[in-house]
Amino acid sequence: MITKNDPKRKDLCESVIEKVKESDIKFIYLQFTDIHGIIKSFEINAKRLEDCFEIGESFDGSSITGYGAIEESDKVALPDPSTFYPLPWRTNSNQVARVICDIYSPGGERYEGDPRYILQKAMNKVEDLGYKFYCAPEMEFFILDQEDHKAAFKPSDMRGYFDYDPYDINEKMRYTIAEYCDAMGIEIEALHHEVAYGQHEVDFRYDEAVNSADNTITIKTIIKTVAAQNKCVATFMPKPFDGINGSGMHIHQSLWKDGKNLFYEESDDQKISLLMKKWIAGQLHHAKAMCAVLSGWPNSYKRLVPGFEAPVYIAWGFRNRSPLIRVPDFHGKPSAARCEIRCPDPAGNPYLQFAVLISTGIYGLLSDDLKIPEPTDRNVYNLTTKEMIKENINSLPGSLSEALVEFSNSELMKEIFGEQAFKNFYYAKLEENDKYRLVVSDWERNRYINRL
């Protein structure tokens, strides 16, 4: 991540311009996300890149969800040269590259509704405390077949968890995904088939939050591209099919200072620090309020139900996967100490998702009177309602409607987003939920027409 005033920016811009000339790159995609996390992009002639690095590229933001009304529509996309990469699937004579942008107002101020800026502000807060926050998401997705545009989507294979077939097209697609990621500077740690038919997972190395968010949207583009090359469709929809596992995006988190992982503590029985416990406590305290950001679509709550390895209950523990936050077994290795939050899904906006995780974690660090809940390693799914009440375990919101009520009442969420971006996000999600509520499904017709 290189900001506008970074002293390294000029040299890096000159280096990128030289690469463009050497590689005879013709066009550059300027990319950013809307408030939902959907990637937006427009192309400029590579000959204009030097001017674009200097003054940015103007565009109309009024049609970008969360980017303001028509009377404040003018926006400027300023490329971050550290995100420049040629697209590895465009290797013919008309090679194309991409660069991720920060969004400004015409007067030169940062646009408050830019999701990347919201994350950058959260990163500044944790750095003001003397820490560095690192995170790594596990990205699950489905690859689907569709024989023609009128046919129903179906999983592209009938394999299960960790299944392997070197001659299968899905196996080859995963390898191509890894190759493209490597070409765009993303270090892949693991790829594998997930539990459900047609479901896969890609894991990449942890990094500072803005870099990880940039990598997340890049990987989405890569996965969709590889699927399209093979006449398939890749989707990050949280729950595309009923009765089987949905796709989550578990996010691993750690806090560092001077090259030391502060979530590790040698003297603790479980080798985790008080700092980690306070970080977890802050996130559990605000779990309901940030759920609309971590799981931000009506469909997300079809995944967040008991029985499909999705966390529903606000608790934390160590090895079992039923609580909302768990501490994975890191085998006593200091650099590997981390906590993993399991409710986010890959359909959301990673910049906003990481921003709320940082800010709620900081809340836990700075709140002297916030009680740290006791960890549980019981299977929370099997607890009775009475046991849940006795152990003071609450549930996440059961729908986007419920989540938006919690979000709208949260002063911390307002602080994280800023006044205008908070309203932009809230109203955009309300509109999406209203569209969902108006639809009458086949399930309802089949169940009730002859019954009532």
C-alpha positions, 0 to 999 in steps of 0.5 A, a space after each residue: 500500500 502506497 498512499 498519496 503522500 508516501 515519499 516512496 511513491 514517486 520512485 515507485 510510479 517511475 518504476 511502474 511507468 518503465 515496466 509499462 513501456 518495457 512490456 508494451 502494455 496498452 491499457 490499464 484497468 483502474 479498480 476499486 470497490 463499491 460499498 458492497 465489495 463489488 469490483 468496479 473497473 475502467 480502462 485508460 490508455 497506458 500512455 496516460 498513466 504518468 498523468 494519472 499517477 499525478 492527478 488521478 482519473 475523474 469519474 462519475 460516482 453517482 451510479 456507484 453504490 455507496 458513492 454519493 448522490 448526483 449533486 456530489 457525483 464527481 470523484 477521482 481515482 488515484 492509482 496506488 502504484 504498489 498494486 500494479 500487475 499485468 494480468 497473466 491471462 492477457 499475454 497477447 500483443 495487447 497486454 493489459 495491467 491493473 492497478 487498485 485506486 484510492 478515491 478522492 474528491 475533486 478538491 483533493 481530500 480523501 472520499 470518506 465513503 471509499 471502503 479502502 480509506 475506511 480500512 486505512 483509517 482503522 489501520 492508522 488507529 492500530 498503528 498509533 497504539 504501536 502495533 501492526 495487524 495482520 490477517 489472512 482469510 480462507 476463501 471458499 467458493 463454488 465452481 458451477 456448470 451451466 449448460 446454457 443460460 436457461 439451465 439451472 446451475 449445478 456443481 461442477 464436480 461430485 467430489 468431497 473434502 480433500 478429494 484428488 483427481 489429477 485429470 479432473 478439470 477442477 483440479 487443473 483450474 485450482 492449479 491455474 488459479 495458483 499460477 495466476 496468483 503467483 504472477 500477481 504477487 500473491 503467495 498461495 499457501 494451500 488450495 483444496 476441494 471443500 466439503 460440498 460438491 463443486 466447492 473449493 478453498 484457497 488460502 494465501 499468506 497473511 499480510 497487513 490488512 490493506 494488502 490482504 484486502 487487495 489480495 482478496 479482491 484480486 483472487 476473486 477476479 482470478 477465480 472468476 476468470 479461470 472458471 470462465 476460461 473453462 466455461 464454468 461460473 465461479 461464485 462467492 455466494 454464501 449459500 447457493 444450495 440448500 442442504 449442503 455447506 455454504 461458503 465462509 471466509 474464516 479470517 485469521 488475525 494476529 497483532 505484532 510489534 517489532 517483529 514479535 507476535 503479541 498474541 503469543 505468551 510463553 507463560 500462559 497454559 494455552 500459550 496465548 496472551 492477555 492481549 489476544 483474550 482482550 482482542 477476542 472479548 472486544 469482537 465478541 462484545 460487538 459481534 451482533 453489531 458488525 455481523 451486517 458487515 461480516 455477513 452482509 447479504 440476505 443469503 448470508 443468513 441461510 449459511 449461518 444456521 446450526 449443522 453446517 460447520 457455520 458459527 451461530 453462537 457468540 462464544 470462543 474456544 480452542 479446537 472445536 469449530 462451533 464457537 464464533 471465534 477459535 484459537 487454532 492449534 499453533 503447536 507452540 510456535 510463537 509466530 503462528 499464534 492467532 485467533 480465527 473468526 468464522 462468521 464472515 463470508 467471501 461475498 462481503 467487502 473485505 476492506 470493511 470486514 477487516 476494518 470492523 475486526 480491527 476496530 472491535 479488537 482495539 475496543 477490547 484492548 482499550 476497555 479495562 472493564 470489559 469482561 473476558 468470557 471464559 472459553 468453551 470447548 464444548 460443541 455449542 451446537 449441542 447445548 440446550 436453550 437452558 444451557 445456553 442461557 446458563 452459560 451466557 451464550 448469545 446467538 448471532 442475528 438470524 437475518 440481515 434485518 436483525 443484523 441491520 438493527 444491531 448495526 444501526 444502533 452501534 456507535 462504534 460502527 458509526 465511528 468506524 464508517 464515518 457519518 456518510 459512509 455509515 448511512 450509505 452502507 445502511 441504506 444500501 443493505 436495507 434496499 437489498 433486503 427489501 428486494 429479498 423480502 418481496 420475492 415469493 420462492 418456489 419453496 413457499 409455493 410448493 409448501 403452502 398453495 395446497 396446504 392453506 
